[in-house]
Amino acid sequence: MEEIIKTPTSKFIKVKCSCKNEQIIFGKASSTVKCLVCDKILSKPRGGKSVIKGKVVEVL
């Protein structure tokens, strides 16, 4: 019997803040994510995928 393994639909995202700080966040975060340097909001939860407020540099 062959077992089917599902591939994950969630990803980690590298986001750049306006203060030039780059941070890795989860694409489906369930809480608000703030910049570690300037405390600006980078991501807000929306039930599924998060709304990204910074510039997306790379999807990991």
GIJO-V60678 format. One record per backbone hydrogen bond with DSSP energy under -1.0 kcal/mol. CO is the residue of the C=O (numbers start at 1). NH is the residue of the N-H. E is the energy in kcal/mol with one decimal. If there is no record, write none. Layout:
co: (CO,CO)
nh: (NH,NH)
e: (E,E)
This chain:
co: (11,12,13,14,14,15,16,17,21,23,25,26,27,33,33,40,42,43,44,51,55,58)
nh: (27,60,25,57,58,23,55,20,17,15,13,29,50,42,43,35,53,33,51,44,16,14)
e: (-3.0,-2.6,-3.0,-3.0,-1.4,-2.7,-2.3,-1.6,-2.9,-3.3,-3.3,-1.1,-2.8,-3.1,-1.6,-3.0,-3.5,-2.3,-3.0,-2.0,-3.1,-3.3)
